[in-house]
Amino acid sequence: MPIDAPAGLDREELRRLLADTIDADVADVQDDTDFVESLGVDSLMALEVVVVLERTYGIKFAETEMSAVRTLASAYEVVGAKLAERS
């Protein structure tokens, strides 16, 4: 069940940020599109995605959480939960 994201998190803005970071078309970044399997994101690019999310939203990922960010939906849920923790 998806969480209710804090006001500071916009799904479409996150979609554009992820698309820019992985150098993909925004239309290719759907909720359940796996970045690794469908868009060819390698481990270095996946790390860059995490770094961009951390810098953009002022959050920190534990090493074990990094692999959870493989789709827009998972990124939205993880970032949303981290933003909610700060509130």
N, C-alpha and C positions, 0 to 999 in steps of 0.2 A: 504494500500500500504506500503510495507516494506521500511524502511529508508536505505540509504547507510551508512553502519557502518564505523566508523573511522578505520584507518589502524591498530590500536591497538586491534581490536576485531576480533577474528577468530571464526567462528561458530563451527568448529570441536573441537577446544580447549575448548570452552564454553560447548559443549556437554559432553566432558570428565569430566570437572570440576563438572557439575551438576550431572552426573552419579555417580562420586565418592562421592559427598556430600550426595546424597540420597540413596547410597548403591544399585545402580541398574546397570544392564549391559548397556554398551554404546549403544548397538543395540536397547534397549528398550526406549531410550530417543530420540524419533522422534520429528520433528518440532511441531506436533499438539498433542503429547501425554500429557494428563493432569496429572500432578504429583500427584494430590490428588485422582482423580477418578480412574485413570488407574494404578498408581504405589503405592498407599496406603500411600502417604506422609501425616503425621499428622501436626498439627499446630506448634509443636515444631521444627520438621524437616524443615518446610517451613520457619520458622524464621532463622534457621541455613543456609538455602540456601541464604537468603538475606544478612546475615552477611558475608558469604563467598564471595559473589559477591561484597559487599562493600569493603572488605579487598583486594581482588584480583585486582580490577579495580580502587580503590581509589575514590569511589563515595559514595553518601549518598542517601538512599531512604527515602522519606517522608512516614509516617505511612499509608497514603491512597494509596501509590503506591505498598506497599508490597504484597497486594493480587493480583496484576496484573501479578505477576511472577508465572504462573501456567503451562507454556509450554516452550519448548526451543525457539520457535518463539517469544513468548512474552518477555522472558528474553533477547533475542538478541536485540529486538527492544528497550526495556527500557534501557538496559545497553548502547547500541549504542547511544541513544538520550542523555543520561547523559554524555557520553564521548564527544559527539559533543558539548554540552553546555560548557564544559571546554575549548574547543579549541578556 
